[in-house]
Amino acid sequence: MILILLVTQDKASFSDLAAVLKENNVEVMWVESGKKALSIVTDKFVHLLLADEQLSDMTALELIKEVVSMNPMINCAAVSSLSPEDFHEAYEGLGVLMQIPPSPGARDGEELLAHLKKIYSMDS
């Protein structure tokens, strides 16, 4: 089973996205801080880390830089209000799977799931 680590202080904003993932047999684990996320990825294999733009202790960019330096095989996605061009510039070289808009919806969950299916050859 695919495991996604959702890192956010605002669980309600991600409920539609998480529902789509769960409906498609994806396990979703929630944490509220970058520090907790780093602890989990140290001890457990996570297929994807999705970080909210601003966490209590760091930004999504700071967290993803840490995660990639620890384990470059973990796929990452980030919530960001940046333009696509600015997002690409900020996250260039980190191998970020995709940019997620603030308050992501079901469609964003479907797009994320489509990317994961390509990576892990999941059955529909």
PyRosetta script that sets phi, psi and omega in degrees:
from pyrosetta import init, pose_from_sequence

init()
pose = pose_from_sequence("MILILLVTQDKASFSDLAAVLKENNVEVMWVESGKKALSIVTDKFVHLLLADEQLSDMTALELIKEVVSMNPMINCAAVSSLSPEDFHEAYEGLGVLMQIPPSPGARDGEELLAHLKKIYSMDS")
pose.set_psi(1, 140.3)
pose.set_omega(1, 178.1)
pose.set_phi(2, -75.0)
pose.set_psi(2, 136.3)
pose.set_omega(2, 178.5)
pose.set_phi(3, -116.9)
pose.set_psi(3, 122.9)
pose.set_omega(3, 176.3)
pose.set_phi(4, -113.0)
pose.set_psi(4, 131.1)
pose.set_omega(4, 176.1)
pose.set_phi(5, -99.4)
pose.set_psi(5, 112.9)
pose.set_omega(5, 178.0)
pose.set_phi(6, -96.1)
pose.set_psi(6, 120.7)
pose.set_omega(6, -176.7)
pose.set_phi(7, -111.5)
pose.set_psi(7, 105.0)
pose.set_omega(7, -177.9)
pose.set_phi(8, -160.1)
pose.set_psi(8, 153.0)
pose.set_omega(8, 172.5)
pose.set_phi(9, -92.8)
pose.set_psi(9, -9.9)
pose.set_omega(9, -174.2)
pose.set_phi(10, -119.2)
pose.set_psi(10, 74.6)
pose.set_omega(10, -176.8)
pose.set_phi(11, -56.3)
pose.set_psi(11, -36.4)
pose.set_omega(11, -177.5)
pose.set_phi(12, -61.4)
pose.set_psi(12, -36.1)
pose.set_omega(12, -179.5)
pose.set_phi(13, -66.5)
pose.set_psi(13, -20.6)
pose.set_omega(13, -177.4)
pose.set_phi(14, -104.8)
pose.set_psi(14, 6.9)
pose.set_omega(14, -172.9)
pose.set_phi(15, -63.1)
pose.set_psi(15, -41.6)
pose.set_omega(15, -179.9)
pose.set_phi(16, -66.8)
pose.set_psi(16, -43.3)
pose.set_omega(16, 177.9)
pose.set_phi(17, -62.1)
pose.set_psi(17, -46.9)
pose.set_omega(17, -178.7)
pose.set_phi(18, -63.8)
pose.set_psi(18, -36.8)
pose.set_omega(18, 179.4)
pose.set_phi(19, -61.8)
pose.set_psi(19, -42.3)
pose.set_omega(19, 178.3)
pose.set_phi(20, -62.5)
pose.set_psi(20, -42.9)
pose.set_omega(20, 179.8)
pose.set_phi(21, -63.2)
pose.set_psi(21, -47.5)
pose.set_omega(21, -178.9)
pose.set_phi(22, -63.3)
pose.set_psi(22, -36.9)
pose.set_omega(22, 177.9)
pose.set_phi(23, -63.4)
pose.set_psi(23, -20.9)
pose.set_omega(23, -178.2)
pose.set_phi(24, -108.2)
pose.set_psi(24, 29.8)
pose.set_omega(24, 173.2)
pose.set_phi(25, 62.5)
pose.set_psi(25, 37.0)
pose.set_omega(25, 175.1)
pose.set_phi(26, -108.6)
pose.set_psi(26, 129.7)
pose.set_omega(26, 177.0)
pose.set_phi(27, -81.6)
pose.set_psi(27, 130.3)
pose.set_omega(27, 179.2)
pose.set_phi(28, -113.8)
pose.set_psi(28, 125.7)
pose.set_omega(28, 176.7)
pose.set_phi(29, -114.3)
pose.set_psi(29, 136.1)
pose.set_omega(29, -176.7)
pose.set_phi(30, -110.7)
pose.set_psi(30, 137.3)
pose.set_omega(30, 167.6)
pose.set_phi(31, -140.1)
pose.set_psi(31, 158.8)
pose.set_omega(31, -173.5)
pose.set_phi(32, -103.3)
pose.set_psi(32, -9.9)
pose.set_omega(32, -176.8)
pose.set_phi(33, -138.1)
pose.set_psi(33, 159.3)
pose.set_omega(33, 176.4)
pose.set_phi(34, -63.6)
pose.set_psi(34, -39.0)
pose.set_omega(34, -180.0)
pose.set_phi(35, -60.1)
pose.set_psi(35, -44.2)
pose.set_omega(35, 178.3)
pose.set_phi(36, -65.7)
pose.set_psi(36, -39.0)
pose.set_omega(36, 178.5)
pose.set_phi(37, -62.4)
pose.set_psi(37, -43.7)
pose.set_omega(37, 179.0)
pose.set_phi(38, -62.1)
pose.set_psi(38, -38.3)
pose.set_omega(38, 177.8)
pose.set_phi(39, -62.7)
pose.set_psi(39, -42.1)
pose.set_omega(39, -179.0)
pose.set_phi(40, -67.9)
pose.set_psi(40, -46.2)
pose.set_omega(40, -177.7)
pose.set_phi(41, -69.2)
pose.set_psi(41, -16.4)
pose.set_omega(41, 174.4)
pose.set_phi(42, -73.5)
pose.set_psi(42, -36.1)
pose.set_omega(42, -173.5)
pose.set_phi(43, -101.8)
pose.set_psi(43, -16.6)
pose.set_omega(43, -170.7)
pose.set_phi(44, -139.6)
pose.set_psi(44, 143.8)
pose.set_omega(44, 176.8)
pose.set_phi(45, -79.4)
pose.set_psi(45, 123.6)
pose.set_omega(45, 178.5)
pose.set_phi(46, -115.4)
pose.set_psi(46, 130.9)
pose.set_omega(46, -179.7)
pose.set_phi(47, -74.7)
pose.set_psi(47, -33.5)
pose.set_omega(47, -179.5)
pose.set_phi(48, -151.1)
pose.set_psi(48, 136.6)
pose.set_omega(48, 172.5)
pose.set_phi(49, -110.2)
pose.set_psi(49, 124.3)
pose.set_omega(49, 176.4)
pose.set_phi(50, -114.1)
pose.set_psi(50, 114.5)
pose.set_omega(50, -175.0)
pose.set_phi(51, -108.0)
pose.set_psi(51, 133.7)
pose.set_omega(51, 173.8)
pose.set_phi(52, -68.0)
pose.set_psi(52, 154.2)
pose.set_omega(52, -174.5)
pose.set_phi(53, -55.8)
pose.set_psi(53, -46.9)
pose.set_omega(53, -179.1)
pose.set_phi(54, -127.6)
pose.set_psi(54, 122.7)
pose.set_omega(54, 177.5)
pose.set_phi(55, -106.6)
pose.set_psi(55, 174.5)
pose.set_omega(55, -178.2)
pose.set_phi(56, -66.8)
pose.set_psi(56, -28.3)
pose.set_omega(56, -173.4)
pose.set_phi(57, -119.4)
pose.set_psi(57, -6.0)
pose.set_omega(57, 178.6)
pose.set_phi(58, -171.0)
pose.set_psi(58, 173.6)
pose.set_omega(58, 175.8)
pose.set_phi(59, -91.9)
pose.set_psi(59, 166.8)
pose.set_omega(59, 175.5)
pose.set_phi(60, -58.9)
pose.set_psi(60, -41.2)
pose.set_omega(60, -179.6)
pose.set_phi(61, -61.6)
pose.set_psi(61, -44.9)
pose.set_omega(61, 179.0)
pose.set_phi(62, -62.6)
pose.set_psi(62, -43.0)
pose.set_omega(62, 179.7)
pose.set_phi(63, -63.0)
pose.set_psi(63, -46.8)
pose.set_omega(63, -177.7)
pose.set_phi(64, -64.3)
pose.set_psi(64, -38.7)
pose.set_omega(64, 176.0)
pose.set_phi(65, -58.8)
pose.set_psi(65, -43.8)
pose.set_omega(65, 178.5)
pose.set_phi(66, -63.4)
pose.set_psi(66, -46.6)
pose.set_omega(66, -178.1)
pose.set_phi(67, -61.8)
pose.set_psi(67, -46.4)
pose.set_omega(67, -178.7)
pose.set_phi(68, -63.3)
pose.set_psi(68, -36.5)
pose.set_omega(68, 178.5)
pose.set_phi(69, -69.8)
pose.set_psi(69, -29.7)
pose.set_omega(69, 179.1)
pose.set_phi(70, -79.9)
pose.set_psi(70, -44.0)
pose.set_omega(70, -176.4)
pose.set_phi(71, -152.1)
pose.set_psi(71, 95.1)
pose.set_omega(71, -177.7)
pose.set_phi(72, -67.8)
pose.set_psi(72, -6.1)
pose.set_omega(72, -179.9)
pose.set_phi(73, -85.8)
pose.set_psi(73, -8.9)
pose.set_omega(73, 177.5)
pose.set_phi(74, -80.6)
pose.set_psi(74, 123.8)
pose.set_omega(74, 175.3)
pose.set_phi(75, -72.4)
pose.set_psi(75, 144.2)
pose.set_omega(75, -179.8)
pose.set_phi(76, -131.8)
pose.set_psi(76, 148.7)
pose.set_omega(76, 171.5)
pose.set_phi(77, -137.0)
pose.set_psi(77, 155.0)
pose.set_omega(77, -176.3)
pose.set_phi(78, -137.4)
pose.set_psi(78, 139.2)
pose.set_omega(78, 170.1)
pose.set_phi(79, -77.5)
pose.set_psi(79, 132.3)
pose.set_omega(79, -179.4)
pose.set_phi(80, -155.5)
pose.set_psi(80, 138.9)
pose.set_omega(80, 175.8)
pose.set_phi(81, -94.0)
pose.set_psi(81, 3.7)
pose.set_omega(81, 177.7)
pose.set_phi(82, -66.5)
pose.set_psi(82, 156.8)
pose.set_omega(82, 172.1)
pose.set_phi(83, -65.7)
pose.set_psi(83, 157.3)
pose.set_omega(83, 178.5)
pose.set_phi(84, -55.0)
pose.set_psi(84, -37.2)
pose.set_omega(84, 179.8)
pose.set_phi(85, -66.8)
pose.set_psi(85, -45.5)
pose.set_omega(85, 179.4)
pose.set_phi(86, -67.5)
pose.set_psi(86, -36.9)
pose.set_omega(86, 176.9)
pose.set_phi(87, -61.8)
pose.set_psi(87, -47.5)
pose.set_omega(87, 179.5)
pose.set_phi(88, -58.5)
pose.set_psi(88, -43.3)
pose.set_omega(88, 179.5)
pose.set_phi(89, -62.6)
pose.set_psi(89, -45.6)
pose.set_omega(89, -176.8)
pose.set_phi(90, -68.1)
pose.set_psi(90, -39.0)
pose.set_omega(90, -173.0)
pose.set_phi(91, -101.3)
pose.set_psi(91, 4.9)
pose.set_omega(91, -178.0)
pose.set_phi(92, -56.1)
pose.set_psi(92, 134.7)
pose.set_omega(92, 177.6)
pose.set_phi(93, 87.6)
pose.set_psi(93, -3.8)
pose.set_omega(93, -179.0)
pose.set_phi(94, -97.8)
pose.set_psi(94, -6.1)
pose.set_omega(94, 178.1)
pose.set_phi(95, 68.7)
pose.set_psi(95, 31.2)
pose.set_omega(95, -179.4)
pose.set_phi(96, -68.6)
pose.set_psi(96, 128.9)
pose.set_omega(96, -175.8)
pose.set_phi(97, -63.3)
pose.set_psi(97, -47.1)
pose.set_omega(97, 180.0)
pose.set_phi(98, -165.6)
pose.set_psi(98, 160.5)
pose.set_omega(98, 174.3)
pose.set_phi(99, -92.7)
pose.set_psi(99, 133.1)
pose.set_omega(99, 179.1)
pose.set_phi(100, -111.4)
pose.set_psi(100, 134.5)
pose.set_omega(100, 179.3)
pose.set_phi(101, -73.2)
pose.set_psi(101, 157.1)
pose.set_omega(101, 174.1)
pose.set_phi(102, -58.0)
pose.set_psi(102, 146.9)
pose.set_omega(102, -175.9)
pose.set_phi(103, 50.7)
pose.set_psi(103, 61.4)
pose.set_omega(103, -176.7)
pose.set_phi(104, -64.7)
pose.set_psi(104, 148.3)
pose.set_omega(104, -179.5)
pose.set_phi(105, -110.7)
pose.set_psi(105, -169.6)
pose.set_omega(105, -178.7)
pose.set_phi(106, -61.1)
pose.set_psi(106, -39.5)
pose.set_omega(106, -179.6)
pose.set_phi(107, -61.7)
pose.set_psi(107, -38.2)
pose.set_omega(107, 177.1)
pose.set_phi(108, -64.5)
pose.set_psi(108, -37.9)
pose.set_omega(108, 175.8)
pose.set_phi(109, -63.6)
pose.set_psi(109, -39.5)
pose.set_omega(109, 178.7)
pose.set_phi(110, -65.9)
pose.set_psi(110, -40.9)
pose.set_omega(110, 177.6)
pose.set_phi(111, -65.3)
pose.set_psi(111, -42.3)
pose.set_omega(111, 178.2)
pose.set_phi(112, -62.8)
pose.set_psi(112, -43.2)
pose.set_omega(112, 178.2)
pose.set_phi(113, -62.0)
pose.set_psi(113, -39.4)
pose.set_omega(113, 178.1)
pose.set_phi(114, -62.1)
pose.set_psi(114, -41.4)
pose.set_omega(114, 176.7)
pose.set_phi(115, -62.6)
pose.set_psi(115, -44.6)
pose.set_omega(115, -179.8)
pose.set_phi(116, -64.1)
pose.set_psi(116, -39.0)
pose.set_omega(116, 178.9)
pose.set_phi(117, -61.7)
pose.set_psi(117, -39.2)
pose.set_omega(117, 177.6)
pose.set_phi(118, -65.1)
pose.set_psi(118, -42.3)
pose.set_omega(118, -177.2)
pose.set_phi(119, -69.3)
pose.set_psi(119, -45.2)
pose.set_omega(119, -172.5)
pose.set_phi(120, -105.2)
pose.set_psi(120, 8.0)
pose.set_omega(120, 178.7)
pose.set_phi(121, 49.2)
pose.set_psi(121, 48.6)
pose.set_omega(121, 179.4)
pose.set_phi(122, -76.2)
pose.set_psi(122, 145.8)
pose.set_omega(122, 174.3)
pose.set_phi(123, -75.0)
pose.set_psi(123, 147.7)
pose.set_omega(123, 178.8)
pose.set_phi(124, -71.3)
pose.dump_pdb("model.pdb")
